[in-house]
Amino acid sequence: MPELVIHNILIAIIKMLRKDLKEHRDEDTILYKILGLDEEQQTLQLNIYNYYKQAKKIIQTEHNLSINFGYNQEVANMISLHIILPSETGKIGIGADEGYMTNIDDTETLYNGYYTSVYEATYQIMITSNNSAEVSVVYFILKSMLLMLIDQLELMGLRLPSISGNDIVMQDDLTPVPIFHKVLNLTFTYEHNVPQALQKSIIKNFHYAYRLVDYNTEDLETNTTITINNENS
């Protein structure tokens, strides 16, 4: 399930950053390498807003960055993450790609085939807070960390991942005001495999009825029914 993969990766990112901040000096942390200095090796800040110091405070605060499935209004005013599925499109091969993936049951020595469908999916990681600067900082951190872990996404089955993002303006009558929203769009391809054993337990017999026609006279010559028993297949 892609949402579980994304959920586990987000948890790993947050744990990694918190552990890294505890064990290393500021200048040696991953967070500092992302938000510490600009291209001219100057402190990254806007007026008096120091991005690294604010990011460090966000990460180290334990109740921050809760991860939710779907949009959770109860925590939207705090800096939190919400995993949302806006679109998913499936594509199935001829014969549902039967035989592309197989499994041998060691207990009964049975050959189990699988059906496979390929999905093009876009999942959103929505970042919410009542502070617009916090949303922007977390957005940049997650974008950088996901790019850093692109190989991990591939190994977990989220193939050909690409990362994009955008702001979202919510309806005032549906969400508390003021709450700021920004989303990371994670687009990828993945395979969904299901065993065909269920089909064999449901379908027992196939009945084929066919007839041969003389195309010159259009008279029916033969009417034959064949029954194929699939019960012991």
N, CA, C and O of each residue as an XYZ file, in Angstrom:
932
protein
N       0.844     -1.184      0.000
C       0.000      0.000      0.000
C       0.890      1.249      0.000
O       1.632      1.472      0.957
N       0.826      2.055     -1.050
C       1.725      3.215     -1.155
C       1.621      4.180      0.020
O       2.630      4.742      0.446
N       0.392      4.384      0.560
C       0.275      5.342      1.658
C       1.038      4.880      2.899
O       1.531      5.704      3.670
N       1.135      3.557      3.092
C       1.921      3.051      4.220
C       3.410      3.253      3.986
O       4.150      3.572      4.917
N       3.854      3.068      2.743
C       5.257      3.324      2.411
C       5.598      4.788      2.668
O       6.625      5.092      3.276
N       4.734      5.696      2.203
C       4.970      7.129      2.410
C       4.937      7.469      3.898
O       5.760      8.247      4.381
N       3.978      6.880      4.623
C       3.867      7.104      6.067
C       5.155      6.682      6.777
O       5.683      7.427      7.603
N       5.656      5.497      6.456
C       6.867      4.986      7.123
C       8.095      5.817      6.766
O       8.967      6.028      7.609
N       8.170      6.285      5.530
C       9.307      7.107      5.132
C       9.275      8.463      5.845
O      10.317      8.974      6.255
N       8.088      9.040      5.991
C       7.983     10.316      6.719
C       8.389     10.148      8.179
O       9.085     10.995      8.739
N       7.947      9.046      8.794
C       8.353      8.778     10.184
C       9.869      8.645     10.271
O      10.493      9.186     11.184
N      10.459      7.926      9.320
C      11.916      7.726      9.321
C      12.652      9.057      9.144
O      13.686      9.282      9.773
N      12.128      9.932      8.297
C      12.757     11.244      8.080
C      12.756     12.062      9.366
O      13.775     12.644      9.736
N      11.616     12.107     10.043
C      11.515     12.900     11.279
C      12.420     12.334     12.366
O      13.109     13.084     13.058
N      12.420     10.999     12.517
C      13.294     10.373     13.515
C      14.761     10.624     13.195
O      15.559     10.894     14.092
N      15.111     10.538     11.926
C      16.495     10.751     11.510
C      16.958     12.167     11.835
O      18.057     12.360     12.355
N      16.121     13.156     11.530
C      16.500     14.542     11.789
C      16.613     14.823     13.281
O      17.530     15.524     13.709
N      15.687     14.282     14.082
C      15.736     14.512     15.527
C      16.957     13.847     16.155
O      17.613     14.431     17.017
N      17.257     12.641     15.726
C      18.429     11.940     16.252
C      19.706     12.658     15.845
O      20.638     12.784     16.640
N      19.743     13.128     14.597
C      20.917     13.826     14.095
C      21.173     15.117     14.868
O      22.323     15.456     15.146
N      20.109     15.837     15.216
C      20.260     17.082     15.975
C      20.776     16.811     17.388
O      21.509     17.631     17.943
N      20.406     15.678     17.973
C      20.860     15.335     19.328
C      22.323     14.924     19.361
O      23.028     15.191     20.335
N      22.775     14.279     18.303
C      24.087     13.630     18.348
C      25.214     14.456     17.736
O      26.383     14.110     17.908
N      24.893     15.543     17.022
C      25.940     16.288     16.324
C      25.854     17.792     16.611
O      24.818     18.313     17.024
N      26.965     18.453     16.378
C      26.970     19.909     16.440
C      26.113     20.466     15.314
O      25.865     19.793     14.314
N      25.665     21.702     15.489
C      24.801     22.306     14.475
C      25.416     22.247     13.087
O      24.739     21.885     12.124
N      26.701     22.599     12.970
C      27.344     22.692     11.664
C      27.469     21.332     10.970
O      27.693     21.276      9.761
N      27.327     20.236     11.725
C      27.503     18.904     11.149
C      26.175     18.188     10.889
O      26.175     17.051     10.417
N      25.069     18.819     11.184
C      23.773     18.154     11.035
C      23.265     18.240      9.598
O      23.651     19.118      8.826
N      22.377     17.286      9.266
C      21.734     17.291      7.948
C      20.915     18.561      7.770
O      20.915     19.168      6.699
N      20.217     18.957      8.830
C      19.351     20.135      8.748
C      20.153     21.392      8.440
O      19.703     22.248      7.679
N      21.334     21.502      9.028
C      22.171     22.683      8.774
C      22.667     22.699      7.336
O      22.778     23.761      6.723
N      22.966     21.514      6.798
C      23.439     21.444      5.415
C      22.319     21.812      4.434
O      22.589     22.250      3.315
N      21.068     21.632      4.857
C      19.933     21.997      4.002
C      19.578     23.467      4.140
O      19.320     24.139      3.142
N      19.561     23.984      5.394
C      19.029     25.323      5.655
C      20.007     26.254      6.369
O      19.634     27.365      6.747
N      21.237     25.824      6.554
C      22.164     26.643      7.329
C      22.733     27.824      6.573
O      22.733     28.952      7.067
N      23.223     27.559      5.362
C      23.925     28.587      4.596
C      23.343     28.697      3.191
O      22.799     27.732      2.655
N      23.466     29.896      2.599
C      23.043     30.070      1.216
C      24.212     29.776      0.273
O      25.253     29.283      0.706
N      24.036     30.081     -1.025
C      25.059     29.769     -2.022
C      26.358     30.537     -1.796
O      27.419     30.106     -2.246
N      26.281     31.665     -1.105
C      27.464     32.472     -0.818
C      28.035     32.191      0.562
O      28.858     32.946      1.081
N      27.573     31.068      1.154
C      28.036     30.650      2.472
C      27.708     31.670      3.553
O      28.433     31.804      4.539
N      26.608     32.384      3.355
C      26.109     33.303      4.362
C      24.915     32.662      5.067
O      24.213     31.826      4.497
N      24.701     33.068      6.310
C      23.576     32.530      7.077
C      22.277     32.747      6.322
O      21.985     33.858      5.878
N      21.496     31.678      6.178
C      20.238     31.751      5.439
C      19.163     32.337      6.345
O      18.675     31.674      7.260
N      18.802     33.586      6.078
C      17.781     34.224      6.884
C      17.118     35.345      6.103
O      17.682     35.875      5.145
N      15.917     35.696      6.526
C      15.160     36.787      5.935
C      14.881     37.778      7.051
O      14.127     37.488      7.980
N      15.504     38.963      6.951
C      15.479     39.941      8.041
C      16.040     39.273      9.297
O      17.215     38.909      9.311
N      15.237     39.101     10.350
C      15.750     38.461     11.562
C      15.310     36.996     11.655
O      15.574     36.326     12.653
N      14.641     36.508     10.611
C      14.141     35.128     10.635
C      15.245     34.186     10.158
O      15.534     34.112      8.963
N      15.859     33.468     11.103
C      16.921     32.510     10.794
C      16.277     31.153     10.493
O      15.671     30.542     11.372
N      16.410     30.693      9.267
C      15.705     29.481      8.832
C      16.179     28.235      9.569
O      15.368     27.379      9.923
N      17.479     28.125      9.802
C      17.965     26.935     10.486
C      17.467     26.882     11.927
O      17.016     25.833     12.388
N      17.545     28.001     12.639
C      17.101     28.005     14.035
C      15.614     27.694     14.156
O      15.198     26.976     15.064
N      14.819     28.232     13.245
C      13.387     27.967     13.288
C      13.088     26.511     12.914
O      12.221     25.871     13.510
N      13.814     26.004     11.925
C      13.626     24.598     11.529
C      14.025     23.662     12.658
O      13.347     22.664     12.902
N      15.103     23.967     13.341
C      15.553     23.149     14.466
C      14.507     23.122     15.572
O      14.238     22.072     16.154
N      13.923     24.269     15.856
C      12.882     24.344     16.887
C      11.661     23.523     16.483
O      11.072     22.841     17.321
N      11.275     23.582     15.209
C      10.125     22.812     14.723
C      10.376     21.319     14.869
O       9.519     20.586     15.363
N      11.546     20.870     14.440
C      11.857     19.435     14.462
C      11.970     18.914     15.887
O      11.492     17.818     16.181
N      12.585     19.669     16.765
C      12.825     19.190     18.127
C      11.581     19.203     19.004
O      11.560     18.533     20.036
N      10.553     19.936     18.629
C       9.312     19.949     19.420
C       8.534     18.664     19.146
O       8.113     18.418     18.016
N       8.346     17.849     20.179
C       7.842     16.490     19.999
C       6.440     16.433     19.415
O       6.152     15.551     18.606
N       5.555     17.354     19.804
C       4.177     17.257     19.323
C       4.006     17.786     17.908
O       2.918     17.689     17.341
N       5.060     18.340     17.332
C       4.998     18.803     15.946
C       5.108     17.637     14.970
O       5.589     16.559     15.318
N       4.656     17.873     13.749
C       4.824     16.951     12.627
C       4.131     15.612     12.849
O       4.696     14.564     12.535
N       2.928     15.636     13.380
C       2.130     14.410     13.412
C       1.755     14.037     11.982
O       1.587     14.912     11.132
N       1.623     12.734     11.716
C       1.341     12.250     10.362
C      -0.044     11.634     10.355
O      -0.338     10.747     11.156
N      -0.898     12.100      9.451
C      -2.299     11.691      9.419
C      -2.661     11.160      8.037
O      -2.128     11.617      7.026
N      -3.583     10.179      8.003
C      -4.153      9.722      6.743
C      -5.410     10.543      6.473
O      -6.358     10.513      7.258
N      -5.413     11.276      5.363
C      -6.512     12.179      5.097
C      -6.323     13.483      5.856
O      -5.437     13.606      6.701
N      -7.167     14.450      5.541
C      -7.055     15.778      6.157
C      -7.688     15.750      7.546
O      -8.884     15.495      7.689
N      -6.875     16.013      8.562
C      -7.318     15.982      9.949
C      -7.427     17.412     10.478
O      -6.420     18.046     10.793
N      -8.656     17.911     10.571
C      -8.858     19.289     11.011
C      -8.473     19.505     12.472
O      -8.171     20.630     12.870
N      -8.480     18.446     13.270
C      -8.186     18.597     14.700
C      -6.751     19.044     14.956
O      -6.475     19.691     15.966
N      -5.837     18.706     14.050
C      -4.429     19.071     14.254
C      -3.938     20.039     13.179
O      -2.746     20.341     13.116
N      -4.846     20.527     12.334
C      -4.437     21.360     11.199
C      -3.818     22.679     11.629
O      -3.000     23.241     10.900
N      -4.198     23.190     12.814
C      -3.642     24.467     13.248
C      -2.205     24.341     13.748
O      -1.483     25.335     13.823
N      -1.787     23.117     14.090
C      -0.389     22.878     14.456
C       0.369     22.457     13.202
O      -0.243     22.110     12.192
N       1.693     22.485     13.263
C       2.473     22.056     12.104
C       2.347     20.533     11.997
O       2.900     19.803     12.819
N       1.623     20.063     10.991
C       1.323     18.639     10.871
C       1.290     18.235      9.407
O       1.236     19.080      8.513
N       1.324     16.918      9.176
C       1.369     16.353      7.830
C       0.132     15.490      7.593
O      -0.337     14.800      8.498
N      -0.390     15.538      6.368
C      -1.593     14.782      6.019
C      -1.345     14.094      4.671
O      -1.009     14.757      3.689
N      -1.510     12.778      4.622
C      -1.308     12.011      3.390
C      -2.644     11.877      2.667
O      -3.607     11.341      3.216
N      -2.690     12.370      1.428
C      -3.937     12.429      0.660
C      -3.705     11.826     -0.721
O      -2.628     11.974     -1.298
N      -4.724     11.144     -1.245
C      -4.655     10.567     -2.592
C      -5.603     11.323     -3.520
O      -6.804     11.053     -3.501
N      -5.110     12.256     -4.329
C      -5.991     12.987     -5.239
C      -6.280     12.261     -6.540
O      -7.323     12.491     -7.152
N      -5.367     11.380     -6.982
C      -5.606     10.707     -8.261
C      -4.818      9.402     -8.351
O      -3.717      9.273     -7.815
N      -5.422      8.441     -9.050
C      -4.777      7.150     -9.297
C      -5.429      6.536    -10.534
O      -6.655      6.465    -10.621
N      -4.617      6.096    -11.482
C      -5.120      5.521    -12.723
C      -4.468      4.175    -12.943
O      -3.242      4.059    -12.928
N      -5.299      3.143    -13.150
C      -4.787      1.797    -13.340
C      -4.708      1.412    -14.802
O      -5.485      1.888    -15.629
N      -3.746      0.533    -15.111
C      -3.597      0.007    -16.457
C      -3.281     -1.481    -16.331
O      -2.328     -1.861    -15.651
N      -4.077     -2.317    -16.983
C      -3.912     -3.763    -16.856
C      -3.480     -4.339    -18.199
O      -3.953     -3.901    -19.248
N      -2.578     -5.323    -18.167
C      -2.089     -5.938    -19.390
C      -3.014     -7.032    -19.893
O      -4.010     -7.357    -19.248
N      -2.684     -7.598    -21.043
C      -3.473     -8.693    -21.605
C      -3.420     -9.882    -20.654
O      -2.342    -10.308    -20.239
N      -4.592    -10.416    -20.312
C      -4.637    -11.528    -19.362
C      -4.265    -11.139    -17.958
O      -3.885    -11.989    -17.153
N      -4.369     -9.852    -17.651
C      -4.029     -9.329    -16.317
C      -2.604     -9.686    -15.921
O      -2.291     -9.846    -14.742
N      -1.725     -9.809    -16.954
C      -0.309    -10.157    -16.720
C      -0.165    -11.406    -15.866
O       0.729    -11.483    -15.023
N      -1.042    -12.388    -16.078
C      -0.961    -13.644    -15.329
C       0.355    -14.341    -15.658
O       0.752    -14.438    -16.820
N       1.017    -14.821    -14.621
C       2.297    -15.491    -14.803
C       3.488    -14.571    -14.706
O       4.624    -15.037    -14.625
N       3.245    -13.242    -14.711
C       4.354    -12.286    -14.567
C       4.990    -12.419    -13.187
O       6.207    -12.309    -13.040
N       4.149    -12.658    -12.174
C       4.629    -12.857    -10.811
C       4.049    -14.157    -10.286
O       2.839    -14.365    -10.375
N       4.869    -15.030     -9.745
C       4.411    -16.339     -9.270
C       4.954    -16.628     -7.887
O       5.882    -15.975     -7.410
N       4.352    -17.622     -7.253
C       4.760    -18.002     -5.905
C       4.577    -19.502     -5.744
O       3.600    -20.068     -6.234
N       5.503    -20.136     -5.068
C       5.409    -21.564     -4.779
C       5.054    -21.746     -3.307
O       5.768    -21.269     -2.425
N       3.944    -22.442     -3.047
C       3.529    -22.736     -1.676
C       4.291    -23.966     -1.206
O       4.035    -25.076     -1.673
N       5.230    -23.770     -0.280
C       6.087    -24.879      0.167
C       5.322    -25.949      0.934
O       5.729    -27.111      0.939
N       4.222    -25.579      1.581
C       3.494    -26.558      2.392
C       2.749    -27.568      1.539
O       2.689    -28.749      1.880
N       2.180    -27.109      0.428
C       1.398    -28.007     -0.414
C       1.980    -28.141     -1.820
O       1.410    -28.814     -2.679
N       3.112    -27.499     -2.039
C       3.767    -27.524     -3.340
C       2.786    -27.154     -4.453
O       2.651    -27.872     -5.443
N       2.112    -26.034     -4.274
C       1.162    -25.544     -5.268
C       1.748    -24.340     -5.992
O       2.434    -23.504     -5.403
N       1.462    -24.278     -7.263
C       1.922    -23.159     -8.079
C       0.814    -22.119     -8.137
O      -0.234    -22.360     -8.736
N       1.039    -20.958     -7.517
C       0.013    -19.917     -7.446
C       0.380    -18.763     -8.369
O       1.422    -18.129     -8.205
N      -0.482    -18.502     -9.335
C      -0.272    -17.367    -10.212
C      -0.816    -16.091     -9.607
O      -1.574    -16.122     -8.638
N      -0.420    -14.957    -10.192
C      -0.871    -13.650     -9.713
C      -1.392    -12.831    -10.882
O      -0.932    -12.971    -12.016
N      -2.358    -11.976    -10.582
C      -2.776    -10.967    -11.526
C      -2.092     -9.655    -11.145
O      -1.911     -9.363     -9.962
N      -1.719     -8.878    -12.140
C      -0.962     -7.651    -11.899
C      -1.594     -6.481    -12.635
O      -1.950     -6.584    -13.809
N      -1.725     -5.376    -11.932
C      -2.172     -4.123    -12.546
C      -1.162     -3.036    -12.194
O      -0.658     -2.984    -11.072
N      -0.875     -2.180    -13.152
C       0.073     -1.092    -12.951
C      -0.715      0.205    -12.740
O      -1.649      0.499    -13.486
N      -0.334      0.968    -11.730
C      -1.033      2.203    -11.396
C      -0.093      3.401    -11.511
O       1.059      3.363    -11.078
N      -0.624      4.456    -12.106
C       0.035      5.759    -12.089
C      -0.669      6.575    -10.999
O      -1.853      6.887    -11.120
N       0.062      6.915     -9.943
C      -0.563      7.547     -8.780
C       0.140      8.849     -8.419
O       1.342      9.015     -8.630
N      -0.642      9.755     -7.872
C      -0.105     10.981     -7.278
C      -0.630     11.079     -5.856
O      -1.835     11.196     -5.632
N       0.275     11.030     -4.911
C      -0.078     11.219     -3.507
C       0.400     12.592     -3.067
O       1.446     13.072     -3.504
N      -0.374     13.208     -2.204
C      -0.013     14.523     -1.681
C       0.342     14.428     -0.198
O      -0.350     13.780      0.587
N       1.424     15.082      0.157
C       1.780     15.272      1.566
C       1.439     16.720      1.887
O       2.189     17.638      1.555
N       0.297     16.911      2.537
C      -0.150     18.264      2.854
C       0.450     18.721      4.180
O       0.422     17.994      5.173
N       0.986     19.921      4.180
C       1.581     20.514      5.376
C       0.667     21.646      5.835
O       0.346     22.540      5.052
N       0.253     21.613      7.083
C      -0.653     22.638      7.597
C      -0.097     23.257      8.881
O       0.609     22.612      9.656
N      -0.439     24.518      9.072
C      -0.077     25.224     10.304
C      -0.782     26.571     10.287
O      -1.230     27.037      9.239
N      -0.878     27.195     11.468
C      -1.397     28.565     11.515
C      -0.276     29.585     11.315
O      -0.494     30.789     11.448
N       0.923     29.097     10.996
C       2.082     29.945     10.754
C       2.602     29.656      9.341
O       3.076     28.553      9.070
N       2.515     30.627      8.456
C       2.902     30.410      7.057
C       4.397     30.138      6.901
O       4.799     29.381      6.018
N       5.217     30.748      7.750
C       6.665     30.529      7.667
C       7.013     29.085      8.026
O       7.881     28.483      7.394
N       6.338     28.523      9.042
C       6.580     27.128      9.405
C       6.245     26.187      8.257
O       6.977     25.233      7.992
N       5.134     26.461      7.576
C       4.729     25.630      6.450
C       5.803     25.637      5.363
O       6.138     24.587      4.815
N       6.339     26.810      5.052
C       7.363     26.932      4.010
C       8.649     26.203      4.403
O       9.276     25.546      3.572
N       9.036     26.324      5.671
C      10.263     25.668      6.140
C      10.131     24.149      6.064
O      11.027     23.472      5.560
N       9.026     23.616      6.559
C       8.822     22.161      6.538
C       8.709     21.656      5.101
O       9.207     20.578      4.776
N       8.064     22.424      4.258
C       7.956     22.061      2.836
C       9.337     21.876      2.218
O       9.587     20.885      1.531
N      10.223     22.820      2.460
C      11.560     22.743      1.880
C      12.356     21.577      2.473
O      13.102     20.907      1.759
N      12.197     21.334      3.784
C      12.905     20.219      4.417
C      12.463     18.891      3.820
O      13.299     18.070      3.441
N      11.147     18.673      3.734
C      10.639     17.401      3.219
C      10.994     17.211      1.749
O      11.332     16.104      1.331
N      10.919     18.276      0.969
C      11.291     18.177     -0.444
C      12.740     17.739     -0.592
O      13.059     16.909     -1.443
N      13.611     18.292      0.229
C      15.029     17.940      0.176
C      15.267     16.508      0.654
O      16.042     15.770      0.046
N      14.603     16.118      1.738
C      14.809     14.786      2.293
C      14.257     13.692      1.363
O      14.880     12.641      1.216
N      13.108     13.928      0.742
C      12.556     12.943     -0.189
C      13.465     12.777     -1.401
O      13.641     11.665     -1.900
N      14.036     13.866     -1.871
C      14.983     13.767     -2.978
C      16.234     13.010     -2.555
O      16.813     12.256     -3.337
N      16.644     13.222     -1.303
C      17.798     12.512     -0.767
C      17.541     11.005     -0.679
O      18.461     10.202     -0.825
N      16.267     10.628     -0.437
C      15.903      9.223     -0.257
C      15.211      8.646     -1.491
O      14.404      7.724     -1.372
N      15.516      9.176     -2.667
C      14.848      8.735     -3.888
C      15.094      7.255     -4.164
O      14.207      6.568     -4.671
N      16.285      6.754     -3.837
C      16.586      5.329     -4.028
C      15.736      4.465     -3.110
O      15.325      3.370     -3.496
N      15.470      4.943     -1.903
C      14.629      4.201     -0.963
C      13.210      4.084     -1.493
O      12.588      3.031     -1.354
N      12.688      5.140     -2.095
C      11.358      5.080     -2.683
C      11.302      4.015     -3.782
O      10.338      3.255     -3.872
N      12.333      3.968     -4.604
C      12.388      2.968     -5.674
C      12.421      1.558     -5.111
O      11.710      0.677     -5.594
N      13.245      1.339     -4.090
C      13.364      0.010     -3.492
C      12.066     -0.433     -2.824
O      11.799     -1.632     -2.745
N      11.260      0.499     -2.348
C       9.999      0.167     -1.702
C       8.851      0.022     -2.697
O       7.703     -0.157     -2.293
N       9.151      0.099     -4.000
C       8.128     -0.157     -5.013
C       7.482      1.067     -5.616
O       6.616      0.936     -6.481
N       7.876      2.264     -5.184
C       7.346      3.494     -5.771
C       8.289      3.902     -6.899
O       9.230      4.669     -6.695
N       8.018      3.375     -8.090
C       8.947      3.490     -9.205
C       8.815      4.821     -9.931
O       7.738      5.412    -10.011
N       9.963      5.277    -10.463
C      10.030      6.527    -11.232
C       9.381      7.695    -10.478
O       8.541      8.395    -11.044
N       9.748      7.912     -9.237
C       9.105      8.988     -8.468
C       9.537     10.370     -8.946
O      10.686     10.572     -9.338
N       8.614     11.305     -8.908
C       8.925     12.716     -9.172
C       8.215     13.555     -8.126
O       7.136     13.203     -7.651
N       8.841     14.673     -7.775
C       8.356     15.514     -6.677
C       7.995     16.893     -7.222
O       8.784     17.516     -7.932
N       6.821     17.353     -6.888
C       6.394     18.708     -7.240
C       5.613     19.266     -6.057
O       5.473     18.593     -5.036
N       5.108     20.480     -6.184
C       4.382     21.069     -5.057
C       3.563     22.259     -5.469
O       3.724     22.802     -6.562
N       2.686     22.655     -4.581
C       1.868     23.842     -4.821
C       1.178     24.278     -3.533
O       1.068     23.514     -2.575
N       0.720     25.516     -3.537
C      -0.100     26.025     -2.446
C      -1.540     25.594     -2.649
O      -1.963     25.317     -3.771
N      -2.286     25.541     -1.562
C      -3.713     25.229     -1.624
C      -4.467     26.291     -0.834
O      -4.109     26.613      0.299
N      -5.501     26.819     -1.441
C      -6.385     27.764     -0.756
C      -7.683     27.031     -0.453
O      -8.413     26.649     -1.368
N      -7.968     26.837      0.813
C      -9.149     26.088      1.236
C     -10.351     27.028      1.371
O     -10.203     28.241      1.521
N     -11.537     26.432      1.313
C     -12.751     27.211      1.531
C     -12.870     27.608      3.005
O     -12.689     26.784      3.901
N     -13.177     28.886      3.236
C     -13.239     29.390      4.609
C     -14.317     28.702      5.434
O     -14.193     28.592      6.653
N     -15.386     28.232      4.766
C     -16.462     27.601      5.517
C     -16.175     26.148      5.856
O     -16.928     25.516      6.597
N     -15.069     25.612      5.304
C     -14.728     24.215      5.568
C     -13.536     24.061      6.496
O     -13.406     23.034      7.162
N     -12.676     25.045      6.554
C     -11.475     24.949      7.384
C     -11.379     26.153      8.306
O     -11.838     27.246      7.973
N     -10.775     25.938      9.475
C     -10.585     27.068     10.394
C      -9.708     28.147      9.765
O      -8.871     27.857      8.910
N      -9.899     29.355     10.181
C      -9.144     30.491      9.648
C      -8.367     31.130     10.786
O      -8.941     31.278     11.864
N      -7.076     31.529     10.630
C      -6.314     31.284      9.400
C      -5.472     30.010      9.529
O      -4.768     29.844     10.525
N      -5.530     29.123      8.555
C      -4.663     27.953      8.472
C      -4.029     27.950      7.091
O      -4.720     28.114      6.085
N      -2.735     27.768      7.041
C      -1.998     27.799      5.786
C      -1.703     26.373      5.333
O      -1.403     25.499      6.146
N      -1.791     26.152      4.027
C      -1.631     24.822      3.456
C      -0.621     24.870      2.307
O      -0.615     25.794      1.493
N       0.219     23.854      2.270
C       1.121     23.656      1.136
C       1.274     22.151      0.951
O       1.327     21.408      1.930
N       1.346     21.697     -0.302
C       1.415     20.254     -0.543
C       2.639     19.892     -1.377
O       3.051     20.621     -2.280
N       3.203     18.732     -1.035
C       4.197     18.068     -1.870
C       3.478     16.990     -2.661
O       2.821     16.128     -2.079
N       3.595     17.030     -3.982
C       3.000     16.010     -4.836
C       4.050     14.959     -5.159
O       5.092     15.266     -5.739
N       3.770     13.728     -4.783
C       4.680     12.620     -5.054
C       4.024     11.731     -6.112
O       3.072     11.009     -5.815
N       4.530     11.785     -7.339
C       3.973     11.033     -8.461
C       4.883      9.852     -8.777
O       6.101     10.008     -8.857
N       4.299      8.681     -8.954
C       5.098      7.480     -9.184
C       4.246      6.397     -9.840
O       3.030      6.539     -9.970
N       4.902      5.316    -10.249
C       4.253      4.135    -10.803
C       4.476      2.980     -9.835
O       5.576      2.810     -9.310
N       3.439      2.189     -9.599
C       3.623      1.008     -8.758
C       2.748     -0.134     -9.258
O       1.776      0.083     -9.983
N       3.106     -1.360     -8.860
C       2.373     -2.553     -9.268
C       1.502     -3.054     -8.129
O       1.909     -3.055     -6.967
N       0.303     -3.478     -8.481
C      -0.599     -4.095     -7.504
C      -0.801     -5.546     -7.917
O      -1.326     -5.820     -8.996
N      -0.382     -6.482     -7.053
C      -0.443     -7.912     -7.360
C      -1.412     -8.623     -6.425
O      -1.356     -8.434     -5.210
N      -2.296     -9.436     -6.984
C      -3.225    -10.224     -6.180
C      -3.195    -11.672     -6.670
O      -3.110    -11.901     -7.876
N      -3.264    -12.663     -5.762
C      -3.242    -14.070     -6.183
C      -4.534    -14.468     -6.876
O      -5.604    -13.950     -6.557
N      -4.430    -15.385     -7.818
C      -5.607    -15.858     -8.536
C      -6.254    -17.055     -7.842
O      -7.179    -17.657     -8.387
N      -5.780    -17.404     -6.650
C      -6.354    -18.545     -5.925
C      -7.830    -18.319     -5.639
O      -8.608    -19.273     -5.628
N      -8.227    -17.074     -5.409
C      -9.624    -16.775     -5.132
C     -10.502    -17.135     -6.313
O     -11.627    -17.603     -6.138
N      -9.993    -16.917     -7.510
C     -10.764    -17.252     -8.702
C     -11.038    -18.753     -8.758
O     -12.147    -19.162     -9.101
N     -10.056    -19.572     -8.430
C     -10.221    -21.023     -8.516
C     -11.199    -21.546     -7.475
O     -11.836    -22.576     -7.696
N     -11.332    -20.858     -6.340
C     -12.268    -21.305     -5.314
C     -13.704    -20.916     -5.649
O     -14.646    -21.460     -5.073
N     -13.875    -19.973     -6.582
C     -15.216    -19.514     -6.948
C     -15.691    -20.163     -8.238
O     -16.819    -20.650     -8.311
N     -14.834    -20.174     -9.258
C     -15.213    -20.692    -10.567
C     -14.864    -22.171    -10.641
O     -13.692    -22.534    -10.540
N     -15.863    -23.030    -10.816
C     -15.663    -24.474    -10.859
C     -15.767    -25.036    -12.273
O     -14.998    -25.928    -12.628
N     -16.689    -24.546    -13.084
C     -16.924    -25.101    -14.405
C     -17.056    -23.993    -15.439
O     -17.569    -22.908    -15.165
N     -16.571    -24.309    -16.643
C     -16.777    -23.451    -17.795
C     -17.613    -24.213    -18.820
O     -17.314    -25.372    -19.107
N     -18.638    -23.601    -19.370
C     -19.488    -24.208    -20.389
C     -19.325    -23.429    -21.685
O     -19.588    -22.228    -21.746
N     -18.880    -24.145    -22.732
C     -18.711    -23.520    -24.036
C     -19.750    -24.097    -24.997
O     -19.826    -25.315    -25.161
N     -20.534    -23.257    -25.621
C     -21.496    -23.684    -26.638
C     -21.111    -23.047    -27.961
O     -20.974    -21.826    -28.049
N     -20.932    -23.871    -29.000
C     -20.570    -23.316    -30.304
C     -21.337    -24.046    -31.397
O     -21.865    -25.133    -31.163
N     -21.401    -23.468    -32.571
C     -22.084    -24.079    -33.699
C     -21.313    -23.798    -34.980
O     -20.642    -22.776    -35.121
N     -21.435    -24.741    -35.907
C     -20.800    -24.612    -37.215
C     -21.859    -24.260    -38.236
O     -22.920    -24.884    -38.269
N     -21.593    -23.284    -39.059
C     -22.577    -22.798    -40.020
C     -22.034    -22.952    -41.431
O     -20.884    -22.609    -41.704
N     -22.869    -23.469    -42.326
C     -22.536    -23.505    -43.736
C     -22.833    -22.134    -44.323
O     -23.991    -21.729    -44.425
N     -21.793    -21.434    -44.701
C     -21.986    -20.055    -45.133
C     -22.679    -19.958    -46.490
O     -23.135    -18.883    -46.879
N     -22.761    -21.086    -47.216
C     -23.450    -21.060    -48.498
C     -24.965    -21.132    -48.311
O     -25.722    -20.438    -48.989
N     -25.389    -21.985    -47.378
C     -26.832    -22.153    -47.172
C     -27.328    -21.480    -45.901
O     -28.533    -21.332    -45.697
N     -26.370    -21.062    -45.026
C     -26.681    -20.460    -43.722
C     -27.517    -21.402    -42.853
O     -28.226    -20.951    -41.953
N     -27.434    -22.725    -43.123
C     -28.123    -23.707    -42.293
C     -27.194    -24.153    -41.181
O     -25.984    -24.270    -41.372
N     -27.767    -24.398    -40.035
C     -26.986    -24.869    -38.890
C     -26.639    -26.332    -39.086
O     -27.532    -27.156    -39.288
N     -25.353    -26.672    -39.030
C     -24.919    -28.042    -39.207
C     -24.712    -28.754    -37.873
O     -25.093    -29.915    -37.722
N     -24.129    -28.082    -36.934
C     -23.767    -28.743    -35.681
C     -24.035    -27.799    -34.508
O     -23.816    -26.591    -34.609
N     -24.493    -28.342    -33.436
C     -24.672    -27.590    -32.197
C     -24.107    -28.435    -31.074
O     -24.711    -29.440    -30.698
N     -22.963    -28.053    -30.530
C     -22.231    -28.879    -29.572
C     -21.953    -28.084    -28.316
O     -21.639    -26.894    -28.366
N     -22.073    -28.758    -27.192
C     -21.730    -28.141    -25.908
C     -20.592    -28.911    -25.275
O     -20.632    -30.139    -25.198
N     -19.577    -28.193    -24.821
C     -18.417    -28.807    -24.155
C     -18.353    -28.260    -22.734
O     -18.460    -27.052    -22.523
N     -18.181    -29.137    -21.777
C     -18.041    -28.726    -20.379
C     -16.613    -29.010    -19.915
O     -16.104    -30.121    -20.066
N     -15.989    -28.001    -19.356
C     -14.637    -28.160    -18.819
C     -14.734    -27.998    -17.317
O     -15.188    -26.970    -16.816
N     -14.303    -29.023    -16.606
C     -14.358    -29.004    -15.152
C     -13.059    -28.445    -14.615
O     -11.982    -28.986    -14.863
N     -13.174    -27.352    -13.873
C     -11.991    -26.694    -13.303
C     -11.854    -27.000    -11.806
O     -11.035    -26.384    -11.123
N     -12.634    -27.928    -11.306
C     -12.719    -28.137     -9.865
C     -11.399    -28.626     -9.292
O     -11.034    -28.245     -8.179
N     -10.668    -29.470    -10.034
C      -9.442    -30.032     -9.510
C      -8.208    -29.365    -10.100
O      -7.087    -29.851     -9.955
N      -8.441    -28.240    -10.769
C      -7.297    -27.572    -11.388
C      -6.422    -26.912    -10.318
O      -5.406    -26.297    -10.645
